[in-house]
Each structure stands twice: as C-alpha cells, then as structure tokens.
Amino acid sequence: MLAGCATVKSHWPFARAPAPAPQAVGELIVTVPADSTPQVVLQFWERNTLVIDLQSAASAGQVRLSRREGEGWPARIGVRMSPTRFEQVEVQGAQRIVLPVSSSGPSAVTVELPPGTYAADTTAITVRWGLKSAF
C-alpha cells in the first residue's frame, strides 16, 4: 500500500516547484530623454529573445536603447506590454514600425520586432508608447 502512495505523489499539483521569475539583465543601455519622466524598463532573456518589458512603465513615454561599446545587437528583441496600459508602440531603428496593442486579451503580450527593424550598424533604437492619437 505504501508503494502505491509513492506513485500518486508525482501527480499531486504541488509536486513541482513554480517556474522562477526571469532574471533582469542589462544587455542594452536604456536612456530617457531629458524632457521625459523616468521610466522603469526591465530587460530579461526569454530563451534567445531579449525582452524589453514595458509593463511597469507609465502609460506614455519614450526610451532609447543602444548597444554597449564593442557589442552587437541581440539576434532577437521583443517588447512586452500590457494591453490595458497603452494603445500603441512605435519602434524606430533602421526602420520604423508601429505596433498596435489590443485592448483585450491576456495580461501581458510579447511582440518580437520583425527582421530589418534594426541592423548591425544601427546606433540606437527609440521605443515610444502611448495613445494612438499621440502618433
């Protein structure tokens, strides 16, 4: 009978530990324009994508992302946003793209920047977010 209890233990919902929270990194240099309010923008790796997390940022703002001296851009960059905080995100690097943010859906959405948004010779990427009327 005890042997049966040992096999059931692996099916209990508390048998596995929850996934750890992502560790914040500083791969890119984040700067805020002098005339803007300071923003909390976190960076972390999610598999091979560097995620720029805007969930805790204000409802409108702008940051400039630049690479560190002697380092290149990550192969993949994603932007994580909360659908209820702002309506649109503009990313400007080698190309300008505008990402609409759905007002419904899950609590956080990660959108990967398409190829060509930034190139090896791109010096900085500007990320701006807010209401649609601001663009």
Secondary structure as GFF3:
##gff-version 3
##sequence-region A 1 135
A	DSSP	alpha_helix	2	9	.	.	.	ID=ss1
A	DSSP	beta_strand	28	31	.	.	.	ID=ss2
A	DSSP	beta_strand	42	46	.	.	.	ID=ss3
A	DSSP	beta_strand	49	53	.	.	.	ID=ss4
A	DSSP	beta_strand	61	67	.	.	.	ID=ss5
A	DSSP	beta_strand	77	81	.	.	.	ID=ss6
A	DSSP	beta_strand	88	92	.	.	.	ID=ss7
A	DSSP	beta_strand	96	100	.	.	.	ID=ss8
A	DSSP	beta_strand	109	112	.	.	.	ID=ss9
A	DSSP	beta_strand	124	130	.	.	.	ID=ss10
A	DSSP	three_ten_helix	132	134	.	.	.	ID=ss11
###
